[in-house]
Amino acid sequence: MTVRVGVTGAAGRMGREVLSAVTGRENCEVAFATNRSELDEPVEGVEIDPAAEFDALVSGVDVVIDFTGPESAIEYADACAKAGVAFVTGTTGFAEDDLESLQAASEEIPVLHAPNFSRGVQVLLNLVSEAVEGLPGSDVELVETHHNRKRDAPSGTANRLLDEIEAHGEFSGRTHGREGEQPREDDEIGVHVLRAGGIRGEHEIVLADDHEELRLTHRAEDRGVFASGAVDAAEWIAGRKSGWYDFADVIDQ
């Protein structure tokens, strides 16, 4: 079966990568691609439609892949829910109310939201939980680095890692950066955010006590890894029953 995919934010960094990934798959095809700003030429050989036409275009496709922004992602998810079309999004930076709106769409259609579509990051999540449980009492610090145009901080991936850390240890909270006289609390998690150049994404977790140190690091060398994972998710979710899914569900199959 050929999976017919709609792509939003087609002119963005991730939109272009997703179009390239979809066109490179034998069992996928681009049904349509939209962008909020008008384009005079195709992207990856695909003609781009205005985002205002999304509601009319979405009917009849199997799944939509979205890497845009929180507000637009919710709008697209609502339109997909009305059309009965599965929705995959790697958009991050959702406020709690926004995320609830996105989750509401999963009552009508299958929705898969993941802050990171890298298989390596999924392995890192497993390693982090094992490390926190295996090294109780260690100081834990997280450092994440992304390009200078990334809007949300910490990154969605960093927040997912922090959730995993907190789920497997006893911590009082997160300290975002330090300045002046600020001695470290024994049970805090230090969080540090760097934004520079065109860095695609790096996450490092440091666990240390007075006797040893463990560092777990994932570095994305190419955005194509995220696009490829998103298309894997689209192929997997197409035709499934309504519900809320995670990229781990795709990996575990």
C-alpha positions as CSV (number, residue, x, y, z in Angstrom):
1,M,0.0,0.0,0.0
2,T,1.3,3.5,-0.9
3,V,1.0,5.9,2.0
4,R,-0.2,9.3,0.8
5,V,1.5,12.0,2.9
6,G,0.7,15.7,3.4
7,V,3.5,17.9,4.5
8,T,3.2,21.3,6.3
9,G,5.8,24.0,6.6
10,A,7.3,22.7,3.4
11,A,9.8,25.6,3.0
12,G,11.2,25.3,6.5
13,R,14.4,23.4,7.4
14,M,12.5,20.3,8.5
15,G,9.8,20.6,5.9
16,R,12.4,20.3,3.1
17,E,14.0,17.3,4.8
18,V,10.6,15.6,5.2
19,L,9.7,16.2,1.5
20,S,13.1,14.7,0.5
21,A,12.5,11.7,2.8
22,V,9.0,11.0,1.5
23,T,10.0,11.2,-2.1
24,G,12.8,8.8,-1.4
25,R,10.5,6.0,-0.1
26,E,9.0,3.5,-2.6
27,N,5.8,3.0,-0.5
28,C,5.2,6.7,0.1
29,E,4.1,9.7,-2.0
30,V,3.6,13.4,-1.3
31,A,-0.1,14.0,-1.6
32,F,0.3,17.8,-1.0
33,A,2.7,20.2,0.6
34,T,1.8,23.6,2.1
35,N,3.6,26.7,3.4
36,R,2.3,29.8,5.0
37,S,4.4,32.1,2.8
38,E,4.0,31.9,-0.9
39,L,6.8,30.2,-3.0
40,D,7.6,30.9,-6.6
41,E,9.2,27.5,-7.2
42,P,8.9,23.8,-6.1
43,V,10.6,22.4,-3.1
44,E,12.4,19.0,-3.7
45,G,10.5,18.8,-6.9
46,V,7.1,19.3,-5.2
47,E,4.7,22.1,-6.0
48,I,3.7,24.0,-2.8
49,D,0.2,25.1,-2.0
50,P,-0.8,28.0,0.3
51,A,-1.4,26.9,3.9
52,A,-4.8,28.6,3.7
53,E,-5.9,25.7,1.5
54,F,-5.0,23.0,4.0
55,D,-8.6,22.1,4.9
56,A,-9.5,21.4,1.3
57,L,-6.3,19.5,0.5
58,V,-6.2,17.2,3.6
59,S,-9.3,15.1,2.6
60,G,-8.3,11.8,1.2
61,V,-4.7,11.6,2.4
62,D,-3.5,9.0,4.8
63,V,-1.3,11.1,7.2
64,V,0.1,14.6,7.7
65,I,3.6,15.3,8.9
66,D,4.1,18.6,10.7
67,F,7.1,20.5,11.8
68,T,5.8,24.1,12.2
69,G,4.9,25.9,15.4
70,P,2.5,25.2,18.3
71,E,-0.4,27.4,17.1
72,S,-0.3,26.1,13.5
73,A,0.2,22.5,14.6
74,I,-3.0,22.6,16.6
75,E,-4.9,24.1,13.7
76,Y,-3.6,21.4,11.4
77,A,-4.4,18.7,13.9
78,D,-8.0,20.0,14.3
79,A,-8.4,19.9,10.5
80,C,-7.1,16.4,10.3
81,A,-9.5,15.3,13.1
82,K,-12.4,16.6,11.0
83,A,-11.1,14.9,7.9
84,G,-10.3,11.6,9.6
85,V,-6.5,11.8,8.7
86,A,-3.7,10.7,11.0
87,F,-1.4,13.4,12.3
88,V,2.4,13.1,13.0
89,T,4.1,16.2,14.5
90,G,7.6,16.9,15.8
91,T,6.7,20.5,16.7
92,T,7.8,21.5,20.2
93,G,7.3,24.4,22.5
94,F,3.6,23.6,23.4
95,A,2.1,25.3,26.4
96,E,0.1,22.9,28.6
97,D,-3.2,24.1,27.3
98,D,-1.9,23.8,23.7
99,L,-0.8,20.2,24.3
100,E,-4.3,19.4,25.7
101,S,-5.8,20.7,22.5
102,L,-3.5,18.5,20.5
103,Q,-4.4,15.5,22.7
104,A,-8.1,16.2,22.1
105,A,-7.6,15.5,18.4
106,S,-6.4,12.0,19.3
107,E,-9.9,11.2,20.4
108,E,-10.9,11.3,16.7
109,I,-7.7,10.3,14.9
110,P,-4.3,8.7,15.6
111,V,-1.9,11.4,16.7
112,L,1.8,10.8,17.2
113,H,3.8,13.6,18.9
114,A,7.5,13.3,19.5
115,P,10.0,15.9,20.3
116,N,12.7,13.9,18.5
117,F,12.4,11.2,15.8
118,S,16.0,9.9,16.2
119,R,16.3,6.3,17.0
120,G,19.6,7.2,18.8
121,V,17.7,9.5,21.2
122,Q,15.3,6.7,22.0
123,V,18.3,4.6,23.0
124,L,19.6,7.5,25.0
125,L,16.3,7.7,26.9
126,N,16.6,4.1,27.9
127,L,20.3,4.6,29.0
128,V,19.4,7.7,31.0
129,S,16.8,5.8,33.1
130,E,19.2,3.0,33.7
131,A,22.0,5.3,34.7
132,V,19.9,7.3,37.1
133,E,18.7,4.1,38.8
134,G,22.2,2.6,38.8
135,L,23.9,5.7,40.2
136,P,21.6,7.0,43.0
137,G,22.8,10.1,44.7
138,S,24.9,11.3,41.8
139,D,24.7,14.9,40.7
140,V,22.9,15.2,37.4
141,E,23.4,18.0,34.8
142,L,21.9,18.3,31.3
143,V,23.4,20.5,28.6
144,E,21.6,20.9,25.2
145,T,22.8,22.8,22.2
146,H,20.9,23.9,19.1
147,H,21.1,26.4,16.2
148,N,20.6,30.1,16.9
149,R,17.1,30.2,15.3
150,K,15.5,27.6,17.6
151,R,12.7,29.3,19.6
152,D,12.0,27.0,22.6
153,A,14.4,26.4,25.4
154,P,15.0,23.9,26.8
155,S,14.4,21.8,23.7
156,G,11.6,19.3,23.5
157,T,14.1,16.5,23.6
158,A,15.8,18.0,26.7
159,N,12.5,18.2,28.5
160,R,11.7,14.6,27.5
161,L,15.1,13.5,28.9
162,L,14.4,15.5,32.1
163,D,11.1,13.8,32.6
164,E,12.8,10.5,32.3
165,I,15.5,11.5,34.8
166,E,12.9,12.6,37.3
167,A,10.8,9.5,36.8
168,H,13.8,7.3,37.9
169,G,15.3,9.2,40.7
170,E,14.5,11.5,43.7
171,F,15.0,15.2,42.7
172,S,13.7,18.4,44.2
173,G,13.5,20.3,40.9
174,R,15.3,21.8,37.9
175,T,17.8,24.7,38.1
176,H,18.1,26.5,34.8
177,G,21.6,28.0,34.6
178,R,23.6,29.5,37.5
179,E,24.8,33.0,38.2
180,G,26.6,34.6,41.1
181,E,26.8,32.8,44.4
182,Q,24.6,29.7,43.9
183,P,26.0,26.5,45.5
184,R,24.6,23.3,44.0
185,E,21.8,21.5,45.9
186,D,22.3,17.8,46.3
187,D,19.0,16.8,44.7
188,E,18.6,19.4,41.9
189,I,19.0,18.8,38.2
190,G,21.1,21.4,36.4
191,V,19.8,22.5,33.0
192,H,21.9,24.5,30.6
193,V,20.9,25.7,27.1
194,L,23.3,26.8,24.3
195,R,22.2,28.4,21.0
196,A,24.8,29.0,18.3
197,G,25.3,28.9,14.6
198,G,23.7,26.0,12.7
199,I,24.2,23.3,15.3
200,R,21.6,20.6,14.5
201,G,21.2,19.2,18.0
202,E,23.3,17.9,20.9
203,H,22.2,16.6,24.3
204,E,24.6,15.6,27.1
205,I,23.7,14.2,30.5
206,V,26.4,14.2,33.2
207,L,26.1,12.0,36.3
208,A,28.9,12.5,38.8
209,D,29.8,11.9,42.4
210,D,33.1,12.4,44.3
211,H,34.6,9.2,42.8
212,E,33.4,8.8,39.2
213,E,31.7,10.5,36.3
214,L,29.5,9.2,33.5
215,R,28.6,11.2,30.4
216,L,25.8,10.2,27.9
217,T,25.8,12.2,24.7
218,H,23.8,12.2,21.5
219,R,24.8,14.4,18.6
220,A,22.7,14.8,15.4
221,E,24.9,15.2,12.4
222,D,22.1,15.7,9.9
223,R,18.5,16.8,10.1
224,G,17.7,14.0,7.7
225,V,17.7,11.6,10.7
226,F,14.7,13.4,12.1
227,A,12.8,13.5,8.8
228,S,13.5,9.8,8.2
229,G,12.1,8.9,11.6
230,A,9.0,11.1,11.0
231,V,8.3,9.2,7.8
232,D,8.8,5.9,9.6
233,A,6.2,7.1,12.1
234,A,3.8,8.2,9.2
235,E,4.1,4.7,7.6
236,W,3.5,3.1,11.0
237,I,0.5,5.2,12.1
238,A,-1.4,5.2,8.8
239,G,-4.6,3.2,9.2
240,R,-4.3,2.8,13.0
241,K,-7.1,3.5,15.4
242,S,-7.5,6.8,17.1
243,G,-5.3,7.5,20.1
244,W,-2.2,9.2,21.4
245,Y,1.1,7.7,20.3
246,D,4.8,8.2,20.8
247,F,7.8,7.5,18.6
248,A,8.8,4.7,21.1
249,D,5.6,2.9,19.9
250,V,7.1,2.8,16.4
251,I,10.5,1.7,17.6
252,D,9.1,-1.1,19.7
253,Q,7.3,-2.8,16.9
